[in-house]
Amino acid sequence: MTVAMEKPEKTRIVEPPPPARRVRRVGRAGVVAAILLVWLVLFAVLRGKQTLSLAAADLTDLHRWFNDVNDSIGANRNSNPLFLYFFNEIRLVIDSLVTFVQELISQPSGDRPVPQIGWLGVVGVAGCVSWAVGNWRVALLAVAGFTFLGLQGLWQESMDTLALTLSAVFVALLFAIPLGVWAGLSDRFHRIVTPLLDFMQTMPTFVYLAPLTLFFLIGPASATIATAIYAAPPAIRITAHAIRSVPRTTVEAADSMGATRRQALLKVLLPMSKRTVVMGVNQTIMAALAMVTIAALIDAPGLGKTVVQALQSLDVGTAFNAGLAIVVMAIVLDRVTTAAAGRAETARGSDSPFHKWRRPLLAAGAVVAVVLAYLSHTYVWAAEFPGEGGTGSTIARTAADVTTWAQDNLSGLTNAFRDALTNGLLNPFQTLLTDSPWWLVGAALVAVGTVLGGWRAGATTAVCVGLLVGTGVWSDGMTTLASTAVATVLVMLLGVVLGVWMGRSALVDRLLRPSLDAAQVMPPFVYLVPFLALFGATRFTAIVAAVVYAAPVAIKIIADGVRAVPETTVEAATSTGCNTWQIITKVQLPMSRGALTLATNQGLIYVLSMVVVGGLVGAGALGYDVVAGFSQGQLYGKGLAAGLAIVLLGVMFDRITQAAARRAGA
């Protein structure tokens, strides 16, 4: 019998699987670099084709249509019911308000050769009001500041500016505070109004001027309305935030005690929001002062007109003197309203023996102010500022001498710096934008917007690009885009260097932050004057002024972002042997990328807001188009289209960078 024996199975050796391949994900920076590379290749092939260039004096059908609309409105202004009973009535009301305030403090009224309240009364009232809402130090600042305006020989111009500012702030707050309260109480209205406020704050200041002159003519009324519209969003937004920040338990306690909605608003919400609301008033006043000076382009009286005329004639001395007056007024108004916001807290924590005498002293100060106002109303010597502005003449002459010295001795250095940046960065980038086919630039912008901000930002960019083509100022828009991008790069370089320094050092923060706060108070015009002296009337002057104007906000945002990085994370990196450079580049900046993107957003918007201002000193492009539209009737339509193009650029930049900031912070 044969026994079949099974062969033993061979041992199967299972080989380990091959190591998984690491799939490298291409980051957004790599995709953007690829888009730019494709753009450069196609630019080399298609350069100079389909660029949509337009000569300075040429108009498109859209521009002619805008001109026809302007002419038609002018012809029917006194017969069209919409103008007779709506726009004209609004203009008359605003004109009456401005005229009343001007006759009160700046312009002769009726058969009087001087205003109702002359310089002595204005100084006295300013000091008394500043003391009442702030403290005695602020009152001294107000008295000294207003007196200095007279010593500069700019008393009437300063009072015209103050009159327009006060009128615009009154109109703005008349609507802004109720709307802010409504937005604070209603979630639905808050959701509706927030995008509108975002849009209004995105638009550069000059953009408000052209359409309003269409309906309200050139003059103080249009300037006041434009200023009120521009200055209202901060008050609405901050008031809504103040109402929403009141603790829910406090509101519920008032409801449980039987308070009605009106009582809860008047007795709980508004009193507890007072400080924040006053901060909103401060921001409204600062925005109004900035806009009133710019509104000189539509014949608004005051310091802005002096600055514009001096810039157009390249008179640096006069421009510097008037710009200094704007800065002084801005500082006084800012300190008064800031002190008003914190007065209650300061009073509660004060142990000064003069605190209990505050009311009697204020009453005595009010009596003195009334006496000074009466004297300035009655006597010419108290109404007209004494002297002929010798201090201002000295300031203007000194500024002119310094300008001459700088141009004679520093021109080699400044021209070398200007030429290096212009030829090395600005010209190549501008050539890429203006000499590429319009559809190629548009496709690249849409692609970059989609990569950085997502499909919604890409869709917004596509719409903006299409409308930019429709405005007929595509080539000028690309020139402006180039200047804006270069200025923003410089802003971010400054922002990163100084922001990181401030974020890492409390001492540096304490030293730099007051200067940055003061820089944000100054209106845009002021920044042009010193750089006009250094670099002359060129587009580079506008770029440098825009950088200095936009840098403070970017620096502060980046500093706050770096400071917000957890200390434990920095200590952990230090313990592993990282040096300072590695901690900054590998830890603090990567963890602050949300702040960096937000700083880019704000830097872009601030730079873009200087575009038209730069048009006064040779920046050209859209800025020149807008300025020319105000001064030359046949170019009105083109200026209006250029203003629309600036809005489209602002919306495109804002949507992309805000979406990128949200994605970076996610």
Buried (B, 14 or more C-beta within 10 A) or exposed (E): EEEEEEEEEEEEEEEEEEEEEEEEEEEBEEBBEEBBEBBEEBBEEBEEEEBBBBEEEEBBEBBBEBBEBBEEBEEEBEEBEEBEEEBBEBBEEBBEBBBEBBBBBBBBBEEEEBBBBBBBBBBBBBBBBBBBBBBBEBBEBBBEBBBBBBBBBBBBBBBBBBBBBBBBBBBBBEBBBEBBBBBBBEEEBBEEBBEEBBBBBBBBBBBBBBBBBBBBBBBBBBBBBBBBBBBBBBBBBBBBBBBBEBEEEEBEEBBEEEBEEEEBBEEBBBEBBBBBBBBBBBBBBBBBBBBBBBBBBBBBBBBBBBBBBBBBEBBBBBBBBBBBBBBBBBBBBBBBBBBBBBBEEEEEEEEEEEEEEBEEEBEEBBEEBBEBBBBBBEEEEBBBBEEEBEBBBEBBEEBBEBBEEBBEEEBEEBBEBBEEBBEEBBBEBBBBBBBBBBEBBBBBBBBBBBBBBBEEBBBBBBBBBEBBBBBBBBBBBBBBBBBBBBBBBBBBEBBBEBBBBBBBBEEBBEEBBEEBEBBBBBBBBBBBBBBBBBBBBBBBBBBBBBBBBBBBBBBBBBBBBBBEBEEEEBEEBBEEEBEEEEBBEEBBBEBBBBBBBBBBBBBBBBBBBBBBBBBBBBBBBBBBBBBBBBEEEEBBBBBBBBBBBBBBBBBBBBBBBBBBBBBBEE
